Amino acid sequence: MSAAPAYSEDKGGAGGPGEPEYGHDPASGGIFSSDYKRHDDLKEMLDTNKDSLKLEAMKRIVAMIARGKNASDLFPAVVKNVACKNIEDPNQLIRASALRVLSSIRVPIIVPIMMLAIKEAASDMSPYVRKTAAHAIPKLYSLDSDQKDQLIEVIEKLLADKTTLVAGSVVMAFEEVCPERIDLIHKNYRKLCNLLIDVEEWGQVVIISMLTRYARTQFLSPNQNESLLEENPEKAFYGSEEDEVKGPGPEEAAATALPARKPYVMDPDHRLLLRNTKPLLQSRSAAVVMAVAQLYFHLAPKAEVGVIAKALVRLLRSHSEVQYVVLQNVATMSIKRRGMFEPYLKSFYIRSTDPTQIKILKLEVLTNLANETNIPTVLREFQTYIRSMDKDFVAATIQAIGRCATNIGRVRDTCLNGLVQLLSNRDELVVAESVVVIKKLLQMQPAQHGEIIKHLAKLTDNIQVPMARASILWLIGEYCEHVPRIAPDVLRKMAKSFTAEEDIVKLQVINLAAKLYLTNSKQTKLLTQYVLSLAKYDQNYDIRDRARFTRQLIVPSEQGGALSRHAKKLFLAPKPAPVLESSFKDRDHFQLGSLSHLLNAKATGYQELPDWPEEAPDPSVRNVEVPEWTKCSNREKRKEKEKPFYSDSEGESGPTESADSNPESDSESDSKSSSESSSGDSSSESDDEDEEKGRSSESEQSEEEGKRKKMKKRKTVAEGHREGSSSDEGSDSSSSSSESEVTSESEEEQVESTSWRRKTPPSSKSAPAAKEISLLDLEDFTPPSVQAVSPPTIVSTSLATDLEGLTLTDSSLVPSLLSPVPGVGRQELLHRVAGEGLAVEYAFSRQPFPGDPHMVSVHIHFSNSSENPIKGLRVGTPKLPAGISIQEFPEIESLAPGESTTAVMGINFCDSTQAANFQLCTQTRQFYVCIQPPVGELMAPVFMSENEFKKEQGKLTGMNEITEKLTLPDTCRNDHIVVQKVTTTANLGRVPCGTSDEYRFAGRTLTSGSLVLLTLDARPAGAAQLTVNSEKMVIGTMLVKDVVQALTQ
């Protein structure tokens, strides 16, 4: 009640109750009227880039809701501003949380916003955000299934993601949205198989389940030739498990055609799946082990399925809930693969502390595993179990004894005698269950067990359990010729208590009376009529109907005389003995490990396990890595000595790694940079063909006229040093300085190997050229050793002095002002201990990377401190986030002990500080390394006038402006120190400024070319103020933080 007046006071008040409250501006004039334009105005305010207008609109919407007005049509605009801003947050956790919240809003009107957010998150640099996008896909699909086609496109994109964090989530989305689109899995099958070991446990379960169904549709059954093996005496082992065959129709037809078939050869991709899932049997997660077990049960050859038994037995030491699920599946497996679990029979012995359900399942497994060899041990166990206080467990044990007697003929009499002894047990439930089981066993050999039937007849006075009494009456009636004297007396006793019996007992009394009337009517005629008369007026209509039916059938009459002649055939027909089967016999048509298998009923969302195909589908659909194989083969031809190494390692992992990449985009970028660098190579070589080879490569890298004189002067020094060839510094410079030429050749090699060979100069000629370039390009990175460091020191000092007057705008001097401002010095990439003698450092050169101006040029310094040469130094297959790309340095064929060298590689960080992860490989080892750039290295300096600076700064205000106040220490009041600290932190160019206490710097991000303007107002009085203007708010925020830290230290 008080919210509205308070709000009115803040806004200037209202004239009266009937007047509009806000009449100060057009956007607020009719906010509470019935005019729909008011919502259009608010939507326009929410869609602007001004935070003040957005805040004003949100306040007014809250006021509308407080007044009870309907603002539901503004919901999408509000959600877009609340959630979408967070979706663009620099923090990946906030971006993911925003998407999670947005996808959890179950309102159809925001479906378009949700779809846009998912598409954007699917291309996010953070794998965690991409994982959240995959989680959001099923939510959106359940909200609006019409979006399926667009969601499938996102799923296809995420399936190509090579990050293990995303794999499980996107496969789950695939299973929920489009499980029938098996074609999306083809090109990612090998990648999923190889990534499986590194995926989180939940994702492993999902992927294994999906790959199980995939394999059943793409590969032939590994057990299809088992009927042929059974005909071979040497393969009798397989013949013992012929019950593996499922359906009689197709399998018999297949067996008929088997001799004409070719011998079965397992598909390599089928073997890849089995091989890569086998290590997961040692997983700590019971769900993963169970998933691998069901995969092997459904996909593996019979001879290989046994490996899962030990892993499943290990799970029996886990919690009772896990035991229950595992035992359900073991019970199903043990019916068809009995030999698999026989060595672990004792692991299924029952403990007194086991819950009842676990006990019953273990009984099931023990009964399935019982055979003529181990039946004495099993029966001794059963005798112990009968003494248990758990009555349900005792009843299940008696039933298990009956099943053992049914399945194993030689112990039938032993089991029957043991059950007869149980008839004297004090516990009525034990006796009743024994009677039921004995009844089933007696049906197999009734003539030999007349004494047992007599013994059972005497128990009718004591046993009160309805099922047991009904079983005894059925036995006496069915085999009344074996007990002609006892049967009439039993009927007499039952006639006395007929009205007090349970319904199931009454029905058996009527049956007994009818059978005795047909076989011994003299003694039982009156008793039968008496029983039928009682039943005629019973409360249960089943009993009344049975009595009328029986009377008309056995008592001759004028109408029913014809039917009564067949009464004996109806009542006394021989009946087959019952077959005692396991309740798990037919459960294997459900996929093991599924909820449907656990419940023995089809659950919602269950997908049937496909049948094996008759003909193997085309395996080439999974071959999507042809370009990678071409590259590998070219590299093998070029290096014959390394051919076994590459063929071994890439024979398995090569297809999968290449499947992770995007061949089209890679080839396009490579060809583009290749053409640019190759044109530069050809022009420089033709210009300087008559000169020394070293000078040709040097002039190739220097493109500006202003620096050529200095370069040639330095070349003389470098040439003298090369002729002396007396220090390790020379060898260091040698291999590092051939960066531009060899880099362009490396790019070209990835596209056309033949042109690479044509353009590659002989190694004897390229070595001198490499040595001459080193002193020019790597002046800021060479260590301060004897001869090579003096020219760079002089040049760096002079150029650093030039930086104080960075107001120069002559474009010809720009290159000379870029290189000498070093950023952070060398940083360790690989320690010599971890690298087994190979030490690697890197530094950002702040020079344009040849071939691609969007890439950051990184100098990699290698040192061999071991006693053996290191061969084949190269970059392995990188695993990069989306958007980040690497231009590899050319392979270093050999690095002698004690030598050093430097190579140049380009990295496109896509205007982010996310690390670029890749492998440094030698002939024998692989080292995982990563390079994470400071934000200041993601930009290049821009030179502009003061007026241009102010004009551009005026365009980048509001949300594009970040301001921070700081206190400069006394040591940082000098112009030279301020400029040095700022330019060291960020690769920016200084802009001329008319004010002595104000510093201005400008640059552009390398990838997008967005302007970054930095202003430092260092007034003598009061705190200094640092302002950064940039379209890239994340970069601006991080840059402010780094510069403030540098200036205040």
Disulfide bonds with the S-S distance in Angstrom:
none
